[in-house]
C-alpha cells in the first residue's frame, strides 16, 4: 500500500522528470525517460466520425467486436471472453490468476487450428478485435482509457492487416500499428509513467522489421485517470497523439495502403502460457500485493474518423 509520504515523493519525482524533459530533448533518451508531447494538436474539424463504440450497453456489441482473433493461449497467459465485460459505460478487460482453468468455449470450433491450445491454470485476461466486422483505410483513430496497474502485463490499442505477414521489404501492403502499448507500470513508483508507439511489418520471423517513436510521458496518472491515445494515418505517414497532442511520426518501410482492423488487448510476459521474465520492460508478474488483482484495462470509447 502506498503511504502519503510515498505519494508525495512520487509527485515530486514526476515534477522533476517533467522539468528535465522540457529543458532538453536529449535528456529523455539519456535517462530512458518518455518524451513530452510537443507537436501539433489534432483538428477534428478536418474529420467526420464514421464508426464508434461508446460501450453504453450491458454487454459487448457483437456486431462490432469479436473474441475470435486469437484464442486461448497468448504469450505468458490465456485470453478468455469471460475476462471481458461492459460496465457503467466502459469496456473492462480484467487480468488475474486462476488455480482452475476457465471453461473452454472454443474446442468444437478451434481444436484443429494452430491457434488453439487447451486452457490450464494460470494468468487469464482478454482481447477483442473488429476483424471481419470493421476495417478502415486512413483517418484518425482514438481510444480513451485507463491502463491496468500491475507488473508483468501490458494493455494495447492497435491495428492489424493480414498482409503484415508478407515478406517483401515493405509495409505498404500491411503493417501492425501499435497506437500505444503500456509496458512501464514498473516505473510508476518514481513517476516515469509512459507508453510506447510503433509499427511492425514483413512478418514476425527473421525478415521482421519494426520502428518506434519511443516512450511518451503521460503527465497525469494513466492508471487512475482517463487519457486519449490517437493515430492519424494517411498515405504518407502515421502520426501518434496523446490527449490530442502529437507525440511522433513514422513512415518507415512505406505506409500501409490497405484497410486495417482494430484490437484492444492485454497480454502477459512469458511464453507457452507461463508468465515469466520482464518482456519489453513490463516487470516480473507477482500475485502480491493482492490489491493489484484483478488488474483492469478500462476503455471509455473507441472512435474512428475519416478525412472529410
N, C-alpha and C positions, 0 to 999 in steps of 0.2 A: 504494500500500500504506500502511495506517495504522501509524504508529510508536507505540511505547509512550508517548512523550510526548504525541502527539496523542490517544491513547486516554484518558490521564489527564485531559487538558484537556476532552475530551468529557464525562467523568463529572462533573467539577467544574461545567461549564456546566449539565448536566442537573440537578444538585443545586440550583443557584441558581434555575433555572427552576421547579423544584418548589416551592421556598420562596416565590417570587413569587406563584405561583398559589394557594397556600394562604393567603397573607397577605391577599389582596384579590381579590374576584370581578371587579373592574374591570380589573385589570392584564392578564389574558389577552387581553381584547379590545383593549386599548391597544397591546400589543406583538404582536398577532396570534399569541398562543400558544394551545395547547389547554387546555381546562378539565379539571381533575382530577375523575374520577368521585366523586360525593359523595352519591348518592341511596340508595334502598333496595337491599337485597340480594335477588336473586331467590330465591324459596322453591319449589324443585322439588317439594316435597310437595303443592303445590296442583295439580300436573300429572301426567299419565301419558304415557309415551313411546309414540308411535303410528307413527313412521317414523324410520328412521335408516340411515346408511351409515358403517361404521367403516373402509371401504377395506382390508379384511383379505385380499382375494383377490389374484390375479396380474394382473387386468385390470379395466377399468371394467365395472361391473354394468349391462348394457344394459336390464335390467328396471326400473332406477331412473333412469338418466340417458340423455340423447341429445345428440349433437353438433349436431343439425339445428334449432336455434332461429334461427340466422342464420349463413349460410355464407360462406366466402371473405373478401372484403374487409370490414374493420371499422375505421373511422376511419383511423389512420396506419399500419395494417399488415394482417395476414391472420390469420384463425382457421383452424386445421387440426388434425384429430384426432390426427395424429402427435405433436403437441406435448403431448398428454395421456397420462399413464400412471399406473399404480398400483404403488407400490414400497414394500416394507418397512412395510406397514400405513398408507401415506399416499397420497392423491391428489397428483400433481405436475403442475402446468401450467408448462411451460418457455417461455421467450421468448428468441429470438436472431435474428440476421440470416443470410439465405441468399442467396448470389450466383446460385443457380439456383432456379427455383420448385419447390415440392414437388409431388408427384403429385396430379393433380386426381381426387378421389374422388366428385365431385358432378355432373359435366357431364350425364350422361344423365337425372338426376332433376331438376336445377335450372336447366338452361341457358335456359329460357324464363321464369324467375322474376326478379322485380325485385331480390331479394337476392343473386342470383348474379353474380359477376364473375370473370374469369379470374385465376388466380394468376400473380404476377410476382415477380422478385427483390425482396427487401425483408425487413421485420421480420415474424416469424411468432410466434404464440402460440396459446392455445386457450381454449375456452369449453364448458361443459356446462350443461344445464338439465333440469328434470323435466317440461317441457311435454308434455301428453298422457299422462304417466305418473303424476304425483302432484301434486295440488293440495290446499291446506288453507285453511280459514277460521278465523281466530282461533287463539290458543295461544301457545306460546313456541318460538322457532326459534334454534338456536345452531350455530356452527361454530368449531372450534379450529384455528388455522392460524398459519403463519409467512409474512410478507409478502415479495414479491420486492424485492431490494435493487439497484435500478438507476434511473437518471433516465429521464424521458420515457414512463413507463408507470404503470399502477396496477392493482391487483387489487381485486376486489369480491365481496361476498356480498350478494345482493339478491333481490327478489321482483317478479313481474310478473303482470299480468292484461290480456288483450287489450282490455278495456274502458277501459284508460288512454287510448286514442285518442279516446274520446267527449268532445266539447266541449260540456259542459252546465253549466259553472261549479261542478262538484262532483267530489270524489274518491271519493264513496261507491260508484260503480259499478266503480271500478278505479283503483289507484294503484301507481306504481313506488315501492317501498320499498327504499332503499339502507341495508341494515343496517350496512355500512361500505364505504368506498372509501379506498384508500391512496395519496393524491396526493403525499405530502410527504417522500419519501425525500431530496429535495434539502436538507431541513432537518436531516437526520440528523447531519451533521458537528458541529452545535452542540447536539445533544441534544434538539431540539424534535420528538420522534417523536409523530406524531399520525395519526388517521384522522378522517373526516368521515361523518356520517349524515344522511339526509334523505329527502324524498319529492318526487314529480313526478306531475302529473295534468293533464287537459284537453289531451292530445296533446303534440306537440313542435313545433308551429308558433307562430303569433302568439298563440294563446289559452293557450299553455303556462303553467302555474303551478307553483311549487315552494316548498319551505320546508326549513330545516335546523336542527339543534340546534348547528351549528358544529363546531369542532375538538374532539376529545377527546385528551388527553395520555395516553400509554402509558408507565408508569414503567420497565418493563424493556425490553430491546431487541427490538422486534417483528420484526426481520429475522433474528434468530438464535434467538429463543425463541418458544414457542407461547403464544398468548393466545386467550381465547374472546370471541367477538363475538355478541351476542344481541339478539333483538327479542321483546318481549311485545306481542301485538296483540289487542285486544278491541274491542267495539262502540263504545267511546268514545274510544280513543287508541292511539297507538304509543308504547311505552316501550323505549328503547335501553339496552343494557348492555355493559360491558367487564369481563371476568373476573367476571361475576356481579353487578356493582355498577352501579346506574342512572347513565346519563350525560345523559339528557334525554328530553323528551316532546313529541309533536306530535299535533295533531288538525285541522290546517289544511284547510279545504275539505270537511270531513266524512271520516270514516274509511271505508276500503273495506269493503264488506259482501259481497264475493264471494270465492270461493276464489282463491288465487294460487299460482303455481309458483315454484320456486327456481332460482337461477342462481349459478354460480361462474365468474368470468371474469377475464381480463387484457386490457387494451387499451392501445394506443399513442396518444400525442398526434399529431395531424395529420389529414389527410383524403385521400380518394381513394387510399388505400393507401400514401401517402407520409408518413413520420414527420417532423414538424416542429413548431416552436413550443413553448410552455410551457403547454399546456392544463391548466386547473384548478390550476396551480401544481406540476405534476409535473416540471418542469425540461425541458431540451432533451436529447434522446437522443443518445448518443455510443457508438461502437463500442469506445472505450477508457475505462477500463482493461479489458483483455481478461478479467481475473479476474472481472468482473461478469457475464460471459456464459458459458453461458446463465443468466439470472436465473430463480429458481424460486419459484412460489407453492405452498406445501406445506400440505395440509389433512389433519388427523388424523381428523376426523369431522364429520358433519353430523347433527343430531338435531332432530326435530320433536315437540313435546309438545302435548297438548290439555288444557284445563281438566278437572278431574275432575268 
